[in-house]
Amino acid sequence: MTILEFRQQCEKALDSCRKESQEVDSLDKLNAFKGRHLGKKSALTSFYQGMKDLSLEDRKVFGQVLSELKANITAIYEERLKEIDEKMLLEKMAKKKVDISLPGFDKATGTIHPYFKVVREIVDFFVGLGFVVADGPEVETDENNFERVNIPKDHPARDMQDSFVISDGWILRSHTSAVQSRVMKEMGGKEPVKIICPGKVYRRDNDATHSHQFGQIEGLVISKDATFANLLELLTKLLRHLFGEKRSVRFRPSFFPFTEPSIEADISCFECDGKGCSFCKNTGWIEILGAGMVHPNVLRLNGYDDKACQGFAFGLGIDRIAMLKYGIDDIKKLYLDDADFLAQFRKE
Ligand code: DAH
């Protein structure tokens, strides 16, 4: 066979391949087509088999023509494969309708808990004034919780904080005032002391505004010249920071075993602006916190010289402030982890 005749044969094979390829419209047909034109019984394979009878020189020339034929057939096959793949994908997509107008899934974002909003706001306020945040354990000794803050064994004030006893001499702390004695002990009688301590406390209480577990923030300042006037100014600033600059602040005499004199602070009702409403029980005022000058006994019991220094302390309820600020009617809502309730604070 001459090279010219071989070329013609190859062209014929390619022509029939092209023609047949137009009929190929499915994967099955394509597989059969591949067998016929690239498989063992194809013209292409028989051309390759014929190669071995040629001289080395002819093999080079014929081989080149044959390689071209193989490349052309393979290209036709691959083109059809691509077209059929696309066709099948489109058919599949047409069957499986996706409604792209449906809204997507909403990922619920978390929110800072109203309790911790209040903690952060108060801690920020005091840290800005140079206070240090102190810490203490929730399981506390009777000594730190009561004795060292001037509430001896038979003192009636213990009844007001009917506490959870863990074992002899150990309780769940009933107030953050327990941290006062820890800090003073750690300071070894040195001043100045300027701390606040946010934390959980526990009491046998249970109604809409009291629960067995709640949060307090304790404050303690000891120095040579910490005065009652300093305390009043500090608390007035704190309460206006928390409840708005327009609030009037009122101080009333009170009693706490660990302070002398002792006071309680009220703010003018932010619902009625002091006129009297159901929110403030028609008094025009809302009770917020307790405070006073550190009792000399407390200084002495904790290693301080009550003649050389003095101080003031205060304590406020975190839950109560959160309830007042956000209009929460039941203290339990603050620890029940109700997602719907908490979602309301997302935009705050
Ligand atoms: N420990 C008090 C309580 O739980 C709150 C308190 C009042 C703390 C007056 C103080 C204070 O430091 O001076 O009711």
Boltz pocket constraint, residues with backbone or C-beta under 6 A from the ligand:
constraints:
  - pocket:
      binder: B
      contacts: [[A, 174], [A, 175], [A, 176], [A, 177], [A, 218], [A, 219], [A, 256], [A, 258], [A, 259], [A, 263], [A, 289], [A, 290], [A, 291], [A, 292], [A, 313], [A, 314], [A, 315], [A, 316]]
      max_distance: 6.0
